[in-house]
Amino acid sequence: MLQQQKTYQAKQSGPHFFETKGPNAPKWFVVDAKDQVVGRLATVLARIITGKHKTTYTRHADAGDFVVVLNADKVVFTRTKWDKKLYRDHTGYISGLKTKTAKEMLQRQPTEIIRRAVWGMTNGSSLARHQMKKLKLFTADQHPHAAQNPQPLPAGVKRRTVVAKPIPKK
């Protein structure tokens, strides 16, 4: 007779979605987004904030870590996506569709490019909305989370970068 192995099931501890203490408590990581391709960076960030990089990952509980992203305004797209990628919002009124290109979005709200890319790689549930609060985006080299002592990403989590063209200056 075969014996079945037991698996780990993360549980919510108290009012939090995640364990506040112990070995499974969330860690803080820092990522420099300068010259990173948006989609490739977003896959790494989505894996970290949802907790899929941990062995204790459970779908229904928040096992993810916090991520501080620096230089969010210096990300790049491949090929001609600066002009062809569209971000659409709707006001809720008739003919209320608002469309912006990636170049316009970079000028108005540079952190929103990464935020929307990461949100598109989560499952879109109420738990994912809670996990998105763990993503801290900044356009500068400094951040106010020095007290949490964020560490650089481990080598197993990083992806290689692709040389892409930065936004053309006019």
Wavefront OBJ file of the C-alpha trace (Angstrom):
o trace
v 0.000 0.000 0.000
v 1.353 3.413 -0.992
v 1.633 6.065 1.637
v 0.642 9.567 0.587
v 2.847 12.505 1.475
v 1.372 15.457 3.321
v 1.526 18.879 1.722
v 1.732 22.290 3.296
v -1.445 24.388 3.349
v -0.959 28.030 4.288
v -3.592 29.453 6.599
v -4.727 32.967 7.307
v -3.480 34.070 10.700
v -5.783 36.536 12.400
v -7.092 39.522 10.453
v -4.144 39.359 8.041
v -4.079 37.411 4.818
v -0.504 36.376 5.588
v 1.562 35.121 8.491
v 3.083 38.095 10.294
v 5.824 36.154 12.113
v 7.854 33.038 11.595
v 9.637 31.503 8.629
v 6.751 32.161 6.243
v 6.422 35.857 7.077
v 6.679 38.138 4.043
v 10.096 39.444 3.055
v 10.927 42.700 1.313
v 12.750 42.805 -2.019
v 14.010 45.725 -4.080
v 14.159 45.748 -7.889
v 15.703 48.335 -10.202
v 13.471 48.616 -13.271
v 15.897 50.708 -15.305
v 16.166 49.328 -18.875
v 13.962 46.327 -18.011
v 11.355 45.101 -20.495
v 7.888 45.683 -19.019
v 6.388 42.244 -19.643
v 9.411 40.313 -18.444
v 9.662 42.425 -15.327
v 5.931 42.071 -14.649
v 6.094 38.266 -14.699
v 8.796 38.299 -12.032
v 6.918 40.821 -9.887
v 3.613 38.939 -10.169
v 5.261 35.698 -9.072
v 6.767 37.372 -6.019
v 3.699 39.257 -4.768
v 1.479 36.178 -5.206
v 4.050 33.913 -3.515
v 4.552 31.439 -6.354
v 8.309 31.543 -5.843
v 7.917 29.909 -2.406
v 7.391 26.267 -1.580
v 4.590 27.314 0.790
v 2.432 28.738 -2.022
v -1.286 28.178 -1.544
v -3.908 29.562 -3.936
v -6.387 30.756 -1.334
v -3.927 32.397 1.088
v -1.513 35.261 0.647
v 2.013 33.858 0.870
v 3.664 36.580 -1.230
v 6.407 39.046 -0.459
v 6.656 42.831 -0.718
v 8.474 44.323 -3.707
v 9.882 47.840 -4.002
v 10.410 48.843 -7.636
v 12.781 51.760 -8.314
v 13.107 53.756 -11.555
v 9.654 52.681 -12.749
v 9.688 55.459 -15.335
v 12.783 54.039 -17.065
v 11.254 50.773 -18.291
v 11.353 49.872 -21.970
v 9.104 48.128 -24.469
v 10.250 45.969 -27.344
v 9.753 46.973 -30.964
v 7.196 49.722 -31.599
v 4.980 49.278 -28.550
v 5.583 52.850 -27.342
v 3.271 54.055 -30.105
v 1.077 51.008 -30.743
v 0.250 49.719 -27.245
v -3.011 51.238 -26.013
v -4.325 51.606 -22.476
v -8.122 51.868 -22.342
v -10.303 53.211 -19.538
v -14.036 53.770 -19.499
v -15.804 56.474 -17.521
v -19.064 54.523 -17.333
v -20.956 56.978 -19.506
v -21.998 56.524 -23.113
v -18.998 56.995 -25.428
v -16.770 57.375 -22.391
v -13.851 55.320 -23.686
v -10.509 56.997 -22.972
v -7.482 55.656 -24.837
v -3.816 56.459 -24.200
v -0.685 55.150 -25.879
v 2.196 53.813 -23.817
v 4.182 56.983 -24.506
v 1.345 59.169 -23.149
v 0.955 56.901 -20.126
v 4.668 57.240 -19.393
v 4.370 61.034 -19.355
v 1.199 61.155 -17.216
v 1.482 58.173 -14.842
v 4.781 56.314 -15.272
v 4.137 53.804 -12.469
v 0.772 52.792 -13.932
v 2.482 50.936 -16.806
v 4.050 48.396 -14.444
v 1.006 48.283 -12.155
v -1.321 47.352 -15.031
v 1.119 44.793 -16.417
v 1.410 43.053 -13.034
v -2.358 43.229 -12.443
v -2.902 41.502 -15.782
v -0.767 38.598 -14.581
v -2.726 38.025 -11.354
v -6.042 36.204 -11.126
v -8.076 39.388 -10.570
v -9.751 38.245 -7.362
v -10.160 40.087 -4.061
v -7.030 38.291 -2.868
v -5.151 39.638 -5.906
v -6.310 43.162 -5.050
v -4.851 42.647 -1.593
v -1.619 41.273 -3.056
v -1.245 44.298 -5.355
v -0.835 46.439 -2.227
v 2.493 44.662 -1.738
v 3.833 46.246 -4.930
v 5.507 49.578 -4.129
v 6.416 51.603 -7.241
v 8.714 54.636 -7.307
v 10.156 56.727 -10.123
v 13.280 57.710 -8.162
v 16.355 55.848 -6.933
v 15.318 56.215 -3.275
v 12.340 54.794 -1.407
v 10.847 55.311 2.067
v 10.957 51.603 2.997
v 14.551 51.457 4.236
v 13.351 50.388 7.704
v 12.093 47.093 6.252
v 15.624 46.347 4.978
v 14.664 45.178 1.453
v 17.076 42.725 -0.152
v 17.890 42.342 -3.861
v 16.053 39.544 -5.622
v 17.553 36.057 -5.326
v 19.267 34.771 -8.453
v 16.653 32.047 -9.013
v 13.835 34.583 -9.269
v 15.467 37.031 -11.681
v 15.067 36.766 -15.415
v 17.613 37.840 -17.944
v 17.128 41.206 -19.537
v 16.685 41.835 -23.220
v 18.295 44.806 -24.873
v 15.397 46.972 -25.974
v 15.091 50.486 -27.227
v 14.288 53.169 -24.660
v 11.632 55.751 -25.430
v 12.813 58.136 -28.145
v 13.338 61.719 -26.960
v 11.751 64.436 -29.083
l 1 2 3 4 5 6 7 8 9 10 11 12 13 14 15 16 17 18 19 20 21 22 23 24 25 26 27 28 29 30 31 32 33 34 35 36 37 38 39 40 41 42 43 44 45 46 47 48 49 50 51 52 53 54 55 56 57 58 59 60 61 62 63 64 65 66 67 68 69 70 71 72 73 74 75 76 77 78 79 80 81 82 83 84 85 86 87 88 89 90 91 92 93 94 95 96 97 98 99 100 101 102 103 104 105 106 107 108 109 110 111 112 113 114 115 116 117 118 119 120 121 122 123 124 125 126 127 128 129 130 131 132 133 134 135 136 137 138 139 140 141 142 143 144 145 146 147 148 149 150 151 152 153 154 155 156 157 158 159 160 161 162 163 164 165 166 167 168 169 170
